[in-house]
Amino acid sequence: MGDPSTVTMRIWRGDTNGGGFEDHDVEVSSGEVVLDVLHRIQATQAPDLAVRWNCKAGRCGSCSAEVNGVPRLTCMTRMSILDPAEPITVAPMRTFPIIKDLVTDVSYNYEMSKRVPPFRPKPKPPDGHRMFQEDIERVQEFRKCIECFLCQNVCHVIRDHEENKPHFAGPRMFIRYAELEMHPLDSGDRRDLLQEEMGLGLCNITKCCSEVCPEDIHITDNAIIPLKERVVDRKYDPIVWLGKAIKGRRSGRAE
């Protein structure tokens, strides 16, 4: 490649009608990230290159893409970890419809967010609420999500099966459900919704979502598996079943 400060960026260009990869040779300075290089290409070679970004600090989650086939935040991916001897590919997230170049339509995620029943606080007792610190810390982990949707992007349930999208919330939404279900002050019960309409049972806990999370949220272990356990307890636990049966009989007699 000649000058060691020069790399070849192989960037996907196109829109809903199709497209392909284009090579751009560009200089790279020490300490730069992939987004820096994309901006340089945008400024000097391809002014019409569409790139979504906002904070450039790993907090907004908007610059998600696939770098050398790995879903990443381009603003947090150092050029120094990539092999400069080979073309560095940058492609849009594969799971979502392409708008233009590296920008995808992630509205599916916001539609699923609208279907999450909101927080329903328990009535406040006269002496106020009391909570254990460990209960708060448990749900606080899920609040770290920056909605980069990398977890949604790698989830094979929707990545490989477009037909699943209407009835599968996905890992990002499952941590939202977990946050609410595990909150010590929430009175809602979303277990039936998770199983019957949000597709929790379709997840086979491969942990691919946890592996790409830039916030290191343990999506599978701390959210999805506990949610599955709660759903199973409700549906198959004989003690729970017996309690519901007795309650049903008493209600029938009262009528």
Secondary structure as UniProt FT lines:
FT   TURN            4..5
FT   STRAND          6..15
FT   TURN            16..17
FT   STRAND          18..27
FT   TURN            30..31
FT   HELIX           34..44
FT   TURN            47..48
FT   TURN            62..63
FT   STRAND          64..67
FT   TURN            68..69
FT   STRAND          70..73
FT   HELIX           74..76
FT   HELIX           79..81
FT   TURN            84..85
FT   STRAND          88..91
FT   TURN            94..95
FT   STRAND          98..100
FT   TURN            101..102
FT   STRAND          103..104
FT   HELIX           107..114
FT   TURN            126..127
FT   HELIX           133..140
FT   HELIX           141..144
FT   HELIX           150..154
FT   HELIX           156..159
FT   HELIX           162..167
FT   HELIX           171..181
FT   TURN            184..185
FT   HELIX           191..196
FT   HELIX           200..202
FT   HELIX           208..212
FT   TURN            214..215
FT   HELIX           219..224
FT   HELIX           225..236
FT   HELIX           238..254
//
